[in-house]
Amino acid sequence: MIGGAVEPSTQLQWESVDSPTLAGYKAYWRDTTAPQWQYSRFVGKSTEYTLENIIIDNYLFGVAAVSKDGNESVVAYPTSLIPRRRN
């Protein structure tokens, strides 16, 4: 899931992978016009992450699972929105 419309940062959430070899997850992002991933950040075993000062409208986002030996899954794109909090 993805969230961050009308905000200065982008939130990502994903379902956990049940695997004894899981080291964690890597968040990826790239300019909307870029053909390949430009940026990434290893975020550990958390299933959510906020990319501070990364505006949702300027990038494409994805998440990959990373195994303890360094192999990565295919990057998965967000397919739904994180519900906005009501004040």
RONU-487484 format. One record per residue (C-alpha): residue in one letter; x, y, z; residue number from 0. Coordinates in nm, 4 decimals. Each point is the difference from the previous one (the first is absolute). Layout:
BEGIN
rec rest = A c1 = X c2 = Y c3 = Z nr = NUM
...
***
This chain:
BEGIN
rec rest = M c1 = 0.0000 c2 = 0.0000 c3 = 0.0000 nr = 0
rec rest = I c1 = 0.1073 c2 = 0.3566 c3 = -0.0511 nr = 1
rec rest = G c1 = -0.0922 c2 = 0.3323 c3 = 0.1548 nr = 2
rec rest = G c1 = 0.1221 c2 = 0.3556 c3 = 0.0055 nr = 3
rec rest = A c1 = -0.2263 c2 = 0.2072 c3 = -0.2218 nr = 4
rec rest = V c1 = 0.0212 c2 = 0.3678 c3 = 0.0904 nr = 5
rec rest = E c1 = 0.2851 c2 = -0.0751 c3 = 0.2423 nr = 6
rec rest = P c1 = 0.3773 c2 = 0.0561 c3 = -0.0179 nr = 7
rec rest = S c1 = 0.0814 c2 = -0.3693 c3 = 0.0543 nr = 8
rec rest = T c1 = -0.1109 c2 = -0.3380 c3 = -0.1369 nr = 9
rec rest = Q c1 = -0.1159 c2 = -0.2932 c3 = 0.2131 nr = 10
rec rest = L c1 = 0.0320 c2 = -0.3591 c3 = -0.1175 nr = 11
rec rest = Q c1 = -0.1600 c2 = -0.3082 c3 = 0.1603 nr = 12
rec rest = W c1 = 0.0147 c2 = -0.3630 c3 = -0.1083 nr = 13
rec rest = E c1 = -0.0858 c2 = -0.3496 c3 = 0.1186 nr = 14
rec rest = S c1 = 0.2723 c2 = -0.1978 c3 = 0.1717 nr = 15
rec rest = V c1 = 0.1698 c2 = -0.3009 c3 = -0.1561 nr = 16
rec rest = D c1 = 0.0074 c2 = -0.3121 c3 = 0.2169 nr = 17
rec rest = S c1 = 0.3478 c2 = -0.1380 c3 = -0.0654 nr = 18
rec rest = P c1 = 0.2820 c2 = -0.1043 c3 = 0.2338 nr = 19
rec rest = T c1 = 0.2501 c2 = 0.1410 c3 = -0.2509 nr = 20
rec rest = L c1 = -0.1514 c2 = 0.3504 c3 = -0.0061 nr = 21
rec rest = A c1 = 0.2516 c2 = 0.2727 c3 = 0.0859 nr = 22
rec rest = G c1 = -0.2455 c2 = 0.2839 c3 = -0.0591 nr = 23
rec rest = Y c1 = -0.1399 c2 = 0.2242 c3 = -0.2695 nr = 24
rec rest = K c1 = 0.1323 c2 = 0.2623 c3 = -0.2354 nr = 25
rec rest = A c1 = -0.2051 c2 = 0.3018 c3 = -0.1086 nr = 26
rec rest = Y c1 = 0.0679 c2 = 0.1216 c3 = -0.3533 nr = 27
rec rest = W c1 = -0.0924 c2 = 0.3234 c3 = -0.1741 nr = 28
rec rest = R c1 = 0.0774 c2 = 0.1735 c3 = -0.3276 nr = 29
rec rest = D c1 = -0.0952 c2 = 0.3102 c3 = -0.1925 nr = 30
rec rest = T c1 = -0.3227 c2 = -0.0505 c3 = -0.1937 nr = 31
rec rest = T c1 = 0.1948 c2 = 0.0290 c3 = -0.3271 nr = 32
rec rest = A c1 = 0.2878 c2 = -0.2331 c3 = 0.0970 nr = 33
rec rest = P c1 = 0.0088 c2 = -0.3487 c3 = -0.1590 nr = 34
rec rest = Q c1 = 0.1811 c2 = -0.1636 c3 = 0.2959 nr = 35
rec rest = W c1 = 0.0023 c2 = 0.0272 c3 = 0.3780 nr = 36
rec rest = Q c1 = 0.2216 c2 = 0.2900 c3 = 0.1067 nr = 37
rec rest = Y c1 = -0.0219 c2 = -0.0121 c3 = 0.3785 nr = 38
rec rest = S c1 = -0.0456 c2 = -0.2625 c3 = 0.2683 nr = 39
rec rest = R c1 = 0.0109 c2 = -0.0337 c3 = 0.3750 nr = 40
rec rest = F c1 = 0.0204 c2 = -0.3181 c3 = 0.2074 nr = 41
rec rest = V c1 = -0.2670 c2 = 0.0341 c3 = 0.2691 nr = 42
rec rest = G c1 = 0.0449 c2 = -0.3208 c3 = 0.2023 nr = 43
rec rest = K c1 = -0.2922 c2 = -0.2260 c3 = 0.0889 nr = 44
rec rest = S c1 = -0.2516 c2 = 0.2794 c3 = 0.0485 nr = 45
rec rest = T c1 = -0.3079 c2 = -0.0199 c3 = -0.2245 nr = 46
rec rest = E c1 = -0.0359 c2 = 0.3756 c3 = -0.0324 nr = 47
rec rest = Y c1 = 0.2337 c2 = 0.2858 c3 = -0.0718 nr = 48
rec rest = T c1 = -0.0210 c2 = 0.3753 c3 = -0.0530 nr = 49
rec rest = L c1 = 0.2250 c2 = 0.1614 c3 = -0.2586 nr = 50
rec rest = E c1 = 0.0497 c2 = 0.3440 c3 = 0.1524 nr = 51
rec rest = N c1 = -0.0017 c2 = 0.2930 c3 = -0.2442 nr = 52
rec rest = I c1 = -0.0743 c2 = -0.2309 c3 = -0.2957 nr = 53
rec rest = I c1 = -0.3150 c2 = 0.1358 c3 = -0.1645 nr = 54
rec rest = I c1 = -0.2365 c2 = -0.2684 c3 = -0.1296 nr = 55
rec rest = D c1 = -0.0801 c2 = 0.1844 c3 = -0.3251 nr = 56
rec rest = N c1 = 0.3623 c2 = 0.0119 c3 = -0.1181 nr = 57
rec rest = Y c1 = 0.0956 c2 = -0.3689 c3 = 0.0246 nr = 58
rec rest = L c1 = -0.1033 c2 = -0.3621 c3 = -0.0576 nr = 59
rec rest = F c1 = 0.0381 c2 = -0.2327 c3 = 0.2994 nr = 60
rec rest = G c1 = 0.0469 c2 = -0.3690 c3 = 0.0722 nr = 61
rec rest = V c1 = 0.1107 c2 = -0.2471 c3 = 0.2666 nr = 62
rec rest = A c1 = 0.2092 c2 = -0.3176 c3 = -0.0229 nr = 63
rec rest = A c1 = 0.0663 c2 = -0.2741 c3 = 0.2542 nr = 64
rec rest = V c1 = 0.3687 c2 = -0.0658 c3 = 0.0701 nr = 65
rec rest = S c1 = 0.1346 c2 = -0.3367 c3 = 0.1165 nr = 66
rec rest = K c1 = 0.2851 c2 = -0.0479 c3 = 0.2467 nr = 67
rec rest = D c1 = 0.2321 c2 = -0.0924 c3 = -0.2887 nr = 68
rec rest = G c1 = -0.0832 c2 = 0.3239 c3 = -0.1831 nr = 69
rec rest = N c1 = -0.2414 c2 = -0.1275 c3 = -0.2641 nr = 70
rec rest = E c1 = -0.2964 c2 = 0.2280 c3 = -0.0709 nr = 71
rec rest = S c1 = -0.3510 c2 = -0.0683 c3 = -0.1188 nr = 72
rec rest = V c1 = -0.1490 c2 = 0.1779 c3 = -0.2955 nr = 73
rec rest = V c1 = -0.0983 c2 = 0.3540 c3 = 0.0994 nr = 74
rec rest = A c1 = -0.3734 c2 = 0.0229 c3 = 0.0727 nr = 75
rec rest = Y c1 = -0.1885 c2 = 0.3207 c3 = -0.0743 nr = 76
rec rest = P c1 = -0.2625 c2 = 0.1348 c3 = 0.2428 nr = 77
rec rest = T c1 = -0.3496 c2 = -0.1014 c3 = -0.1072 nr = 78
rec rest = S c1 = -0.2137 c2 = 0.1854 c3 = 0.2539 nr = 79
rec rest = L c1 = -0.0084 c2 = 0.3149 c3 = 0.2100 nr = 80
rec rest = I c1 = 0.0638 c2 = 0.0331 c3 = 0.3716 nr = 81
rec rest = P c1 = -0.3178 c2 = 0.1484 c3 = 0.1511 nr = 82
rec rest = R c1 = 0.0488 c2 = 0.3620 c3 = 0.1060 nr = 83
rec rest = R c1 = -0.0321 c2 = 0.0788 c3 = 0.3680 nr = 84
rec rest = R c1 = -0.2949 c2 = 0.2155 c3 = 0.0910 nr = 85
rec rest = N c1 = 0.0706 c2 = 0.2821 c3 = 0.2418 nr = 86
***
